[in-house]
Structure formats: C-alpha cells, structure tokens
Amino acid sequence: MVGGKAASTGDLVLVGKEVNPVIKVLTRHGITVTAVHSHMLFETPRLFFLHWWAYDDPEKVARGLQAALEKADIKK
C-alpha cells in the first residue's frame, strides 16, 4: 500500500448470465475489468473468467468486490 491505497488484482469464474451484471457493479465501484474469456470448449455450464484490477482505498475495493459477488450466484 502506498499512500493508503492498495493495488489488487484477481479473477472471478462466472456463468454467462452473471458476466454483465458483475462488470457493471465492478466498474461502478472504480474496479477495472481487464479481460473476460473462457478456457474450455464444452463445459456445462459455460464458464467465463473475468479478470479485474483495482488501485484504491482497500475498504472501497473490498466493498466493490462484495457488491460484485452479490451479483454472482455464489453459494455461501
């Protein structure tokens, strides 16, 4: 962390219907989507890997990621 900001990157594995809602939430929270792609050809359900990057206040980044996870169908 420099100046109270954290650099953070990661990826989420999503099904197709989750991709656009998660992108909207991440960008609304200042988190940059750097890639969306698939690794496989015939998996069911179809999976997409969404890569993200953030450089901001750690709590702000965490709130943005939490909001994105709420858009994904993550089982707790």
VOLUM-76218 format. One record per residue (C-alpha): x negated, z negated, y; residue in three letters; residue number from 0. Coordinates in steps of 0.25 Angstrom, whole numbers, plus 5000, padded with zeros to 4 digits. Layout:
{c1=X; c3=Z; c2=Y; aa=ALA; i=NUM}
...
// end
This chain:
{c1=5000; c3=5000; c2=5000; aa=MET; i=0}
{c1=4995; c3=5004; c2=5014; aa=VAL; i=1}
{c1=5002; c3=4998; c2=5026; aa=GLY; i=2}
{c1=5013; c3=4992; c2=5017; aa=GLY; i=3}
{c1=5016; c3=5006; c2=5011; aa=LYS; i=4}
{c1=5016; c3=5009; c2=4996; aa=ALA; i=5}
{c1=5013; c3=5023; c2=4990; aa=ALA; i=6}
{c1=5021; c3=5025; c2=4978; aa=SER; i=7}
{c1=5024; c3=5036; c2=4968; aa=THR; i=8}
{c1=5031; c3=5037; c2=4955; aa=GLY; i=9}
{c1=5041; c3=5045; c2=4948; aa=ASP; i=10}
{c1=5055; c3=5044; c2=4942; aa=LEU; i=11}
{c1=5061; c3=5050; c2=4930; aa=VAL; i=12}
{c1=5075; c3=5055; c2=4933; aa=LEU; i=13}
{c1=5086; c3=5063; c2=4927; aa=VAL; i=14}
{c1=5091; c3=5075; c2=4935; aa=GLY; i=15}
{c1=5103; c3=5068; c2=4942; aa=LYS; i=16}
{c1=5094; c3=5057; c2=4947; aa=GLU; i=17}
{c1=5084; c3=5066; c2=4954; aa=VAL; i=18}
{c1=5091; c3=5070; c2=4967; aa=ASN; i=19}
{c1=5097; c3=5056; c2=4970; aa=PRO; i=20}
{c1=5083; c3=5049; c2=4967; aa=VAL; i=21}
{c1=5076; c3=5060; c2=4976; aa=ILE; i=22}
{c1=5086; c3=5057; c2=4987; aa=LYS; i=23}
{c1=5084; c3=5042; c2=4986; aa=VAL; i=24}
{c1=5069; c3=5043; c2=4986; aa=LEU; i=25}
{c1=5068; c3=5052; c2=4998; aa=THR; i=26}
{c1=5078; c3=5043; c2=5006; aa=ARG; i=27}
{c1=5068; c3=5032; c2=5003; aa=HIS; i=28}
{c1=5056; c3=5039; c2=5008; aa=GLY; i=29}
{c1=5051; c3=5042; c2=4994; aa=ILE; i=30}
{c1=5045; c3=5056; c2=4992; aa=THR; i=31}
{c1=5049; c3=5063; c2=4979; aa=VAL; i=32}
{c1=5036; c3=5071; c2=4975; aa=THR; i=33}
{c1=5041; c3=5078; c2=4962; aa=ALA; i=34}
{c1=5053; c3=5080; c2=4953; aa=VAL; i=35}
{c1=5050; c3=5086; c2=4939; aa=HIS; i=36}
{c1=5052; c3=5086; c2=4925; aa=SER; i=37}
{c1=5042; c3=5084; c2=4913; aa=HIS; i=38}
{c1=5051; c3=5089; c2=4902; aa=MET; i=39}
{c1=5059; c3=5100; c2=4898; aa=LEU; i=40}
{c1=5070; c3=5096; c2=4888; aa=PHE; i=41}
{c1=5072; c3=5081; c2=4890; aa=GLU; i=42}
{c1=5086; c3=5075; c2=4891; aa=THR; i=43}
{c1=5090; c3=5070; c2=4901; aa=PRO; i=44}
{c1=5082; c3=5079; c2=4910; aa=ARG; i=45}
{c1=5071; c3=5071; c2=4917; aa=LEU; i=46}
{c1=5065; c3=5073; c2=4931; aa=PHE; i=47}
{c1=5052; c3=5066; c2=4936; aa=PHE; i=48}
{c1=5053; c3=5062; c2=4951; aa=LEU; i=49}
{c1=5040; c3=5058; c2=4958; aa=HIS; i=50}
{c1=5040; c3=5051; c2=4971; aa=TRP; i=51}
{c1=5031; c3=5046; c2=4981; aa=TRP; i=52}
{c1=5032; c3=5035; c2=4992; aa=ALA; i=53}
{c1=5024; c3=5028; c2=5003; aa=TYR; i=54}
{c1=5031; c3=5018; c2=5010; aa=ASP; i=55}
{c1=5034; c3=5003; c2=5010; aa=ASP; i=56}
{c1=5035; c3=4998; c2=4996; aa=PRO; i=57}
{c1=5048; c3=4992; c2=4997; aa=GLU; i=58}
{c1=5054; c3=5005; c2=5003; aa=LYS; i=59}
{c1=5048; c3=5013; c2=4992; aa=VAL; i=60}
{c1=5054; c3=5003; c2=4981; aa=ALA; i=61}
{c1=5068; c3=5004; c2=4988; aa=ARG; i=62}
{c1=5067; c3=5019; c2=4987; aa=GLY; i=63}
{c1=5063; c3=5019; c2=4973; aa=LEU; i=64}
{c1=5074; c3=5009; c2=4969; aa=GLN; i=65}
{c1=5085; c3=5017; c2=4976; aa=ALA; i=66}
{c1=5080; c3=5030; c2=4968; aa=ALA; i=67}
{c1=5080; c3=5022; c2=4955; aa=LEU; i=68}
{c1=5095; c3=5018; c2=4958; aa=GLU; i=69}
{c1=5098; c3=5033; c2=4959; aa=LYS; i=70}
{c1=5092; c3=5035; c2=4945; aa=ALA; i=71}
{c1=5099; c3=5031; c2=4933; aa=ASP; i=72}
{c1=5089; c3=5020; c2=4929; aa=ILE; i=73}
{c1=5094; c3=5010; c2=4919; aa=LYS; i=74}
{c1=5090; c3=4996; c2=4922; aa=LYS; i=75}
// end
